[in-house]
Amino acid sequence: MTAVDRRAREAFIALADSLVAGFEIIEFLEELSARCAELLDLSASGLLLVDHRGALNLVAASTEQVRLLELFELQNEEGPCLEAYRSGQVVTCSDLAVATQRWPRFATAATEAGFAGVHALPMRLRAEVIGAVSLFSTSRRSLEPDALALGQALTDVATVSVLHQRAMRSPEVVVEELQAALNSRILVKQATGVLAERAGVTVGPALRLLRGHGRDTGQGLGDLARAVVHGTADVAAILSARPAE
């Protein structure tokens, strides 16, 4: 088994574990975007999901830079995630420096944030598209078609899972769950900041510590984040998994 095969297997297993663990949508979608970036050996990821009104919302971002970029993309109505969502096709740009005509504002903002390339995968099931995953690279690099197809396969499986859960619930419940997911994302961001300050690390490693502790203890990401923010979590236990530097 090659290293790529091993990462692919681990990505699909992790996604399945998120479903079995109770399908907390924010945790599931965070896992999806993170695993796509890891699988394709890219630097950071974000995810936009459509709500009941047809509006896209930011529900996952692996770094603060990506969070701001995705919000910038939504505000300016241009960028790879929006293009992937609207077209239902994979969007790839290995060099943002030459994408200023394609995305005048977004390409400049992404470059200033330290990214050199970007790819976006639509969350789709046949003709229905419910969102998109953005994948950022700090270096200029193209991805092989097989690599993009693998990332799309992971995204497609996740899309089916989200649509299945939506079909089992009333529209009112779906709206409540999405709003809860957005509220949970705010808590996760706050908890990540607390852990980053306590551990003296950036938000990326802090978020991995939070996710890992939740997985190890069977806690939902939102519930664990709430406990960290409210001061009822065992922060020392969460930080104990931090590798020695």
Disulfide bonds with the S-S distance in Angstrom:
none
